[in-house]
Amino acid sequence: MHRRWPTNRRVPRIAVVLAAGLLAAAAGAAQVANGRGTATPKGKPIVIGSTLSLTGSFAATGIIHKVAGDTFVRWINTHGGLLGRPVQWKLYDDESDASKVSALYERLITQDKVDLIMGPYATPNIVAAQSVAQRYGYVLPNHTAVLTYALNYDCQFPTWSTGARPNIQVPQMIFAALKSEKTPPKRIAFVTNTGGSTNFISYGPPNSNEGGAVDLAKKAGFQVVADIKYPPVVSDWGSIAAQVRDAKPDFVWNDGLATDPVGLIQAMAQLNYKAPQMFTLFPASGPLFSLGKNSENVLSLSLFEPVGPALKRLGKNAQAIVARFGAGARAAKISYPVFDSQAAASWTAWETLAAGVTGAKSTDNKKVCSSLKSNPVKTTFVGTLKFNPSANNFPAAHMSVKQIQNGRWAIVWPPARRNKPLVAPG
């Protein structure tokens, strides 16, 4: 049986982050990121409520979003706050259970009476939170959703920038990278978590002929030698690993999240098998890196990595944010305490909420929603986001392909963004 990655049971079920600070009403998210704002905080705190998966199967990634949120709240409160008022973050643990998310957001809004909310981690939880946000007319910024057809509330604002058609755009980017290799792979084995977002990338939206990565692989000339599906919770990866090995692929495509690739790679290693080349969609970096040489050269998607000249170009304040996140991540004992894609997406969602409030000059959710739909948001790490109402507010794609090289992520595609060349088999 596969050894399950331990969840962080030391994190309290209910966490409340309190911080005091201010921001002049004219200051926006970009000013917060640039470290401006000197007035003294006054007035009643603005309370922002959310849940995160601090325990359970998503905890390895949920803790990253907690540290990113903690860092942002401290940062905004020492560089301005919101509307001249201190900011308070009220956070509940949803235990990686979508069935608990709705009740917790209901509690935040009706009992705790928070001013604003922030989305949870993972698409199933975000979809659950969306129903509550829509019922009460709250804006819902969210940092990790790609399920474009299901997230259709006009005041939800996603910042995981894989585009309006990630089921098409993600495989197009990965296949372009593979075809740049001297000897591109020919035989692909797909291993798909049947949860919402991962299933969507592999097969496209339900009741549609659009398809996803599996169909696009065939159209691109690859031979699909295995198409293996697994439920969101797996206790034994052995049979899945055996099916992959027996299919003899050149390339393994895992549409999984959090510790899914860890389970798959460990099970393959127990069979004395390693995929010639592998991609995984939404991994938790720390557990993946813990596999050492068994995870070397694995590919994934990236919104941002602090590698090469990218961080230097963003300036001193971006560097300071990355450093502060790193300090918080080390204190939280995150095994890969680096400001990578998950942290960048989280920070961007918080910046989006701050931009909406300052643009509206109000915490009134209707006004904040209108501001975000009308005005682009200048973010620190992923550029300017324009929320497209015709695409359920999903902004244009901003993604790269990353690869584990010598125990760290490197950007390897597209050529204009890479800091290291793609390492291919052989």
KACORPE-V670637 format. One record per residue. N is the residue number from 1. RES is the residue in three letters. D_CENTER is the distance of its C-alpha to the mean C-alpha in Angstrom with 2 decimals. Layout:
((N	RES	D_CENTER) (N	RES	D_CENTER))
This chain:
((1	MET	28.79) (2	HIS	25.42) (3	ARG	24.72) (4	ARG	21.75) (5	TRP	19.40) (6	PRO	20.43) (7	THR	18.40) (8	ASN	18.79) (9	ARG	21.74) (10	ARG	22.82) (11	VAL	20.30) (12	PRO	22.34) (13	ARG	21.66) (14	ILE	21.97) (15	ALA	20.80) (16	VAL	21.95) (17	VAL	21.15) (18	LEU	24.10) (19	ALA	24.59) (20	ALA	27.14) (21	GLY	27.29) (22	LEU	27.84) (23	LEU	27.28) (24	ALA	30.02) (25	ALA	29.47) (26	ALA	29.48) (27	ALA	26.62) (28	GLY	23.22) (29	ALA	19.67) (30	ALA	20.88) (31	GLN	23.76) (32	VAL	21.68) (33	ALA	19.72) (34	ASN	23.15) (35	GLY	24.62) (36	ARG	27.21) (37	GLY	28.79) (38	THR	31.82) (39	ALA	33.18) (40	THR	33.71) (41	PRO	31.55) (42	LYS	33.55) (43	GLY	33.39) (44	LYS	31.45) (45	PRO	27.81) (46	ILE	25.06) (47	VAL	23.23) (48	ILE	19.56) (49	GLY	18.64) (50	SER	15.64) (51	THR	14.81) (52	LEU	12.39) (53	SER	12.83) (54	LEU	15.02) (55	THR	17.14) (56	GLY	17.18) (57	SER	15.34) (58	PHE	11.75) (59	ALA	13.14) (60	ALA	12.32) (61	THR	8.62) (62	GLY	9.68) (63	ILE	12.02) (64	ILE	9.70) (65	HIS	8.59) (66	LYS	12.33) (67	VAL	13.50) (68	ALA	11.49) (69	GLY	12.97) (70	ASP	16.27) (71	THR	16.40) (72	PHE	15.87) (73	VAL	18.50) (74	ARG	20.89) (75	TRP	20.43) (76	ILE	21.08) (77	ASN	23.94) (78	THR	25.60) (79	HIS	25.21) (80	GLY	26.10) (81	GLY	24.48) (82	LEU	24.48) (83	LEU	27.75) (84	GLY	29.76) (85	ARG	28.62) (86	PRO	26.83) (87	VAL	23.37) (88	GLN	22.75) (89	TRP	19.55) (90	LYS	20.46) (91	LEU	18.02) (92	TYR	18.71) (93	ASP	17.55) (94	ASP	16.88) (95	GLU	17.45) (96	SER	14.76) (97	ASP	17.29) (98	ALA	16.65) (99	SER	20.42) (100	LYS	20.34) (101	VAL	17.72) (102	SER	20.22) (103	ALA	22.95) (104	LEU	21.01) (105	TYR	19.96) (106	GLU	23.57) (107	ARG	24.76) (108	LEU	22.78) (109	ILE	24.30) (110	THR	27.76) (111	GLN	28.67) (112	ASP	26.76) (113	LYS	27.03) (114	VAL	24.01) (115	ASP	24.09) (116	LEU	20.48) (117	ILE	17.34) (118	MET	13.61) (119	GLY	11.35) (120	PRO	10.36) (121	TYR	7.50) (122	ALA	7.67) (123	THR	9.51) (124	PRO	12.96) (125	ASN	12.71) (126	ILE	11.62) (127	VAL	14.54) (128	ALA	16.77) (129	ALA	16.08) (130	GLN	16.75) (131	SER	20.24) (132	VAL	21.14) (133	ALA	19.92) (134	GLN	21.95) (135	ARG	24.92) (136	TYR	25.24) (137	GLY	24.22) (138	TYR	21.33) (139	VAL	18.69) (140	LEU	15.15) (141	PRO	12.43) (142	ASN	9.00) (143	HIS	5.53) (144	THR	3.76) (145	ALA	7.24) (146	VAL	9.16) (147	LEU	12.38) (148	THR	14.40) (149	TYR	17.70) (150	ALA	17.03) (151	LEU	15.32) (152	ASN	18.60) (153	TYR	19.38) (154	ASP	20.49) (155	CYS	19.13) (156	GLN	15.45) (157	PHE	13.43) (158	PRO	9.94) (159	THR	8.32) (160	TRP	5.81) (161	SER	9.13) (162	THR	10.21) (163	GLY	13.34) (164	ALA	15.54) (165	ARG	16.37) (166	PRO	13.53) (167	ASN	15.91) (168	ILE	18.28) (169	GLN	16.49) (170	VAL	14.30) (171	PRO	17.49) (172	GLN	19.60) (173	MET	17.79) (174	ILE	17.85) (175	PHE	21.47) (176	ALA	22.50) (177	ALA	21.45) (178	LEU	23.33) (179	LYS	26.35) (180	SER	26.65) (181	GLU	27.68) (182	LYS	31.42) (183	THR	31.48) (184	PRO	28.55) (185	PRO	27.81) (186	LYS	29.68) (187	ARG	28.76) (188	ILE	25.25) (189	ALA	24.39) (190	PHE	21.47) (191	VAL	20.07) (192	THR	17.91) (193	ASN	16.38) (194	THR	18.01) (195	GLY	15.36) (196	GLY	14.39) (197	SER	11.46) (198	THR	12.57) (199	ASN	16.14) (200	PHE	15.57) (201	ILE	14.57) (202	SER	17.66) (203	TYR	20.10) (204	GLY	19.22) (205	PRO	19.87) (206	PRO	22.64) (207	ASN	26.14) (208	SER	25.51) (209	ASN	26.89) (210	GLU	23.99) (211	GLY	22.61) (212	GLY	19.67) (213	ALA	19.35) (214	VAL	22.37) (215	ASP	24.68) (216	LEU	23.61) (217	ALA	24.34) (218	LYS	27.81) (219	LYS	28.40) (220	ALA	27.44) (221	GLY	30.13) (222	PHE	28.31) (223	GLN	29.88) (224	VAL	27.65) (225	VAL	29.40) (226	ALA	27.26) (227	ASP	25.00) (228	ILE	24.03) (229	LYS	22.17) (230	TYR	21.26) (231	PRO	20.40) (232	PRO	17.21) (233	VAL	19.29) (234	VAL	21.36) (235	SER	23.97) (236	ASP	25.75) (237	TRP	24.28) (238	GLY	27.77) (239	SER	28.82) (240	ILE	25.62) (241	ALA	26.09) (242	ALA	29.74) (243	GLN	29.07) (244	VAL	26.88) (245	ARG	29.59) (246	ASP	32.35) (247	ALA	30.83) (248	LYS	31.16) (249	PRO	28.22) (250	ASP	27.76) (251	PHE	24.00) (252	VAL	21.68) (253	TRP	18.64) (254	ASN	16.39) (255	ASP	14.04) (256	GLY	12.71) (257	LEU	9.91) (258	ALA	10.16) (259	THR	13.85) (260	ASP	15.06) (261	PRO	15.89) (262	VAL	17.63) (263	GLY	19.86) (264	LEU	20.67) (265	ILE	21.53) (266	GLN	23.56) (267	ALA	25.45) (268	MET	26.25) (269	ALA	27.48) (270	GLN	29.74) (271	LEU	31.28) (272	ASN	31.83) (273	TYR	29.59) (274	LYS	26.80) (275	ALA	25.25) (276	PRO	26.61) (277	GLN	23.17) (278	MET	19.77) (279	PHE	16.35) (280	THR	13.42) (281	LEU	10.35) (282	PHE	7.38) (283	PRO	9.44) (284	ALA	9.79) (285	SER	11.63) (286	GLY	14.46) (287	PRO	15.86) (288	LEU	15.68) (289	PHE	17.59) (290	SER	20.02) (291	LEU	21.47) (292	GLY	23.10) (293	LYS	24.85) (294	ASN	23.62) (295	SER	20.10) (296	GLU	21.57) (297	ASN	20.79) (298	VAL	17.93) (299	LEU	15.82) (300	SER	12.15) (301	LEU	10.03) (302	SER	9.19) (303	LEU	8.53) (304	PHE	10.58) (305	GLU	12.63) (306	PRO	15.61) (307	VAL	18.09) (308	GLY	21.35) (309	PRO	22.49) (310	ALA	19.16) (311	LEU	18.91) (312	LYS	22.66) (313	ARG	22.74) (314	LEU	20.52) (315	GLY	23.17) (316	LYS	24.04) (317	ASN	21.96) (318	ALA	18.66) (319	GLN	20.14) (320	ALA	21.07) (321	ILE	17.61) (322	VAL	16.32) (323	ALA	19.43) (324	ARG	19.13) (325	PHE	15.64) (326	GLY	17.18) (327	ALA	20.11) (328	GLY	18.23) (329	ALA	16.20) (330	ARG	19.60) (331	ALA	21.23) (332	ALA	18.77) (333	LYS	19.60) (334	ILE	16.15) (335	SER	17.41) (336	TYR	15.30) (337	PRO	15.43) (338	VAL	13.97) (339	PHE	11.81) (340	ASP	9.53) (341	SER	6.31) (342	GLN	4.25) (343	ALA	7.43) (344	ALA	7.91) (345	ALA	5.37) (346	SER	6.92) (347	TRP	10.19) (348	THR	10.22) (349	ALA	10.04) (350	TRP	12.82) (351	GLU	14.67) (352	THR	14.65) (353	LEU	16.25) (354	ALA	18.65) (355	ALA	19.62) (356	GLY	20.43) (357	VAL	22.57) (358	THR	24.40) (359	GLY	24.93) (360	ALA	26.39) (361	LYS	28.20) (362	SER	27.59) (363	THR	25.38) (364	ASP	26.77) (365	ASN	23.87) (366	LYS	25.82) (367	LYS	26.41) (368	VAL	22.85) (369	CYS	21.71) (370	SER	24.56) (371	SER	23.75) (372	LEU	20.18) (373	LYS	21.55) (374	SER	24.35) (375	ASN	22.96) (376	PRO	20.40) (377	VAL	18.08) (378	LYS	18.48) (379	THR	15.46) (380	THR	15.81) (381	PHE	13.31) (382	VAL	12.58) (383	GLY	16.03) (384	THR	17.41) (385	LEU	15.62) (386	LYS	18.11) (387	PHE	17.24) (388	ASN	19.29) (389	PRO	21.07) (390	SER	22.40) (391	ALA	18.96) (392	ASN	17.78) (393	ASN	16.51) (394	PHE	13.89) (395	PRO	14.42) (396	ALA	15.55) (397	ALA	13.52) (398	HIS	12.62) (399	MET	11.61) (400	SER	13.52) (401	VAL	14.39) (402	LYS	14.33) (403	GLN	16.75) (404	ILE	17.75) (405	GLN	21.07) (406	ASN	23.17) (407	GLY	20.50) (408	ARG	17.98) (409	TRP	15.55) (410	ALA	17.49) (411	ILE	16.73) (412	VAL	19.23) (413	TRP	18.82) (414	PRO	19.85) (415	PRO	22.99) (416	ALA	22.68) (417	ARG	19.53) (418	ARG	20.16) (419	ASN	21.51) (420	LYS	22.83) (421	PRO	24.29) (422	LEU	22.84) (423	VAL	24.56) (424	ALA	26.04) (425	PRO	28.10) (426	GLY	31.77))
